[in-house]
Amino acid sequence: MISIEEALAVSQERITDCGSEIVADFTDLIARGEDSGFSRKEVLVAISALTACELSSLPDVPRIH
């Protein structure tokens, strides 16, 4: 089975660095969703669905069925 790191062809270090860079914005995004009246679970599921959609548009990411 291919790992997410292999699928994205970036190092774990870069993924970690990227996460550190965007964590504050991610936290703010969750808070904005909650402030709009959605539960934390609803916000996270919506983010997950949007992320899956973005990943599926990349030509070099394997499809999971």
Secondary structure, 3 states (H helix, E strand, C coil): CCCHHHHHCCCHHHHHHHHHHHHHHHHHHHHHHHHCCCCHHHHHHHHHHHHHHHHHCCCCCCCCC
